[in-house]
């Protein structure tokens, strides 16, 4: 009985499809000066509100310090929120790879 359950579970995983590239949220990456993550999140939340925060969907990039991924449609609002709080945005990029290229 346990084996049947495991087989069904594996079959279910195989049927799941990922999103088409045209349906994914497009992201831009912000390189932010060294500041606490709580301060940055609070600045965005205070300026754009809860609904705007949800639309912007800010996420920290794992393994990279102070790089924030933001929905590209809400990029200007997030940048404005950070500037109003005195947090400097050093660069904006469409890919993470370009940050590495500029460092060299």
Steps between C-alpha positions, in 0.01 A plus 500: 500500500784737586667422166183594308491833680865568413442412132202736480703774664781458245254495210337818626837677514576409141173651374560843657601759242703811557384841383566610146764773475238745374294451818784543750548825688790691353749617761756777526783485749601789725846527652445690824754659732572305817198546724297263714243296313232598752555870428473446126182291528346755737580787261330323210201402710456853640513669160307263270276337761397139538340469156798660326735278697310198374516622140871579524569157656846593631723200565858481622734312269657207680878498519526867403519785749264791459349397168124534489286347222193709417217472247604726213163677480541624858871586475461879504276491808749284691791723400307807611418337834865421563619849402241665726635299792859599419605161363715523188439269203838446335392313187199348329538204268287251312735209574717390790781416263554866412581580864786250485627638168515858630705397804785371281 
